[in-house]
Amino acid sequence: MKIYTRTGDDGTTSLSGGRRVPKYHPRVDAYGSVDELISWIGLLRSCPVNESRKEILIYIQDQLMLSAADLATDREAGDIPRLSPDDNCAARLEREIDNMQAALPELKNFILPGGNIYVSWCHIARCVCRRAERAVLKLDQTVKIPEIIRVFLNRLADYLFVLARKMSYETDNEEIKWPV
């Protein structure tokens, strides 16, 4: 099988179900942003500081892949099996957030993102997650998106913020409070 088909040379792509839409279609924007986020989570998984978190990061990537598959599916094309994230995926992230926060100093200010490359990558992933969430919410105005996808993306952004703080803590990276 060749990776290139040339069918997208006209600026369109196929949804799962066969319908062709412009590559700038809101549905493509939504699942494309989720796809980008999957790659950022893969980068975070490769960081030595996240060695003990590989399992949860793979789980997150899996849930995002399920989300992207659902977002890429044209429900009007017929009876296509639905792929969606686990019903308990947001609750699992909440437990992870609570566990990480228990070991962190209380935060009473905003913080400036960064300080080392791993923490910076995590903050970028958080921003990409928020962009994906906005794209999904925009799409939800015209096509009903499963609530679990919206909730998962919202909770994932929270998780990534706390993960960045945890990575800072574990690497002795100074969190610069804002306003400075």
Secondary structure, DSSP 8 states (H G I E B T S, - for coil): --S--SGGGGSEEE-BTS-EEETTSHHHHHHHHHHHHHHHHHHHHTSGGGGGGHHHHHHHHHHHHHHHHHHTB-GGGS--------TTHHHHHHHHHHHHHHTS----SEEES-SSHHHHHHHHHHHHHHHHHHHHHHHHTTS---HHHHHHHHHHHHHHHHHHHHHHHHTT---EEE--
